[in-house]
Amino acid sequence: MRLWTARTLIILVVAWNLQAAALFLFQPAAAVAGFELSGMPGEAALRGLAVLFLMWNVPYCLAAWQPARHLISLKEALAMQAIGLLGETLIYFNLASTHSILRGSILRFSFLCV
């Protein structure tokens, strides 16, 4: 039961990350406004994020495949999630409330309920 719970949670994160990576890589124009960006520079920035999302998923995939065997990857994935949540929370609370669109985008990625 614990094995499948771990796998399910990891797979949910991988799916969320891959969905974002696909959108940012193949249709960045559809998402730039959510980051208060525009034009080719905004699209390039989102494509760069797509590459990062793909890179970040390597330990998640190993951990999802065999969490007990790839315990280091599981611990790396947990540490990455903790760092991401902390970093996104700090960014969120340091943005002026006038940046509601950007704050909403940060909430979608951090699952932060404020």
C-alpha positions in Angstrom: 0.0 0.0 0.0 2.8 2.5 0.9 4.6 1.7 -2.4 1.5 2.5 -4.5 0.8 5.6 -2.4 4.3 6.9 -3.0 4.1 6.0 -6.7 0.7 7.7 -7.1 1.9 10.9 -5.5 5.1 11.0 -7.6 3.2 10.2 -10.8 0.8 13.1 -10.1 3.7 15.5 -9.8 5.3 14.0 -13.0 2.1 14.4 -14.9 1.6 18.0 -13.7 5.2 18.8 -14.6 5.0 17.2 -18.1 1.7 18.9 -18.8 3.3 22.3 -18.0 6.4 21.4 -20.0 4.4 20.4 -23.1 2.4 23.6 -22.9 5.4 25.8 -22.4 7.4 24.1 -25.1 4.8 23.7 -27.8 2.4 26.6 -27.1 4.2 29.2 -25.0 2.1 32.0 -26.4 -0.9 30.5 -24.6 0.8 30.8 -21.2 3.0 34.0 -21.3 0.3 36.3 -20.1 0.0 34.2 -16.9 3.6 35.2 -16.1 3.1 38.8 -17.1 5.4 38.2 -20.1 4.8 38.8 -23.8 6.3 38.3 -27.2 9.2 36.2 -28.3 11.2 36.9 -25.1 8.3 35.6 -23.0 7.9 32.6 -25.2 11.7 31.9 -25.0 11.5 32.2 -21.2 8.7 29.7 -21.0 10.4 27.3 -23.4 13.4 27.5 -21.0 11.1 26.6 -18.1 9.8 23.6 -20.2 13.4 22.3 -20.5 13.8 22.7 -16.7 10.6 20.9 -16.0 11.8 18.0 -18.2 15.2 17.9 -16.4 13.6 18.0 -13.0 11.5 15.0 -13.7 14.4 12.5 -14.0 14.6 11.7 -10.3 10.8 11.6 -10.1 10.6 9.0 -12.8 13.2 6.8 -11.2 11.5 7.2 -7.8 8.0 6.4 -9.3 9.4 3.3 -11.1 10.9 1.7 -8.0 10.7 3.9 -4.9 12.4 1.5 -2.5 15.2 0.6 -5.0 15.8 4.3 -6.0 15.5 5.7 -2.5 18.0 8.5 -3.2 15.9 9.6 -6.2 12.8 9.6 -3.9 14.6 11.7 -1.3 15.8 14.1 -4.1 12.3 14.4 -5.4 11.0 15.2 -1.9 13.8 17.8 -1.4 13.1 19.3 -4.8 9.4 19.6 -3.9 10.2 21.2 -0.5 12.6 23.7 -2.1 10.1 24.5 -4.8 7.3 25.1 -2.3 9.5 27.3 -0.1 10.8 29.3 -3.0 7.5 29.8 -4.7 6.0 30.8 -1.3 8.7 33.4 -0.8 8.2 34.8 -4.4 4.5 34.9 -3.9 4.6 36.9 -0.7 7.1 39.3 -2.1 5.0 40.2 -5.0 2.8 43.3 -4.8 -0.9 42.5 -4.7 -1.2 44.4 -8.0 0.3 41.4 -9.7 -2.7 39.2 -9.3 -2.2 37.3 -12.6 1.3 36.4 -11.7 0.4 35.5 -8.1 -2.3 33.2 -9.5 0.2 31.4 -11.7 2.5 30.9 -8.8 -0.4 29.4 -6.8 -1.1 26.9 -9.6 2.4 25.6 -9.4 2.8 25.5 -5.7 -0.7 24.3 -4.7 -0.4 27.0 -2.0 -3.8 27.8 -0.5 -3.9 31.4 0.7 
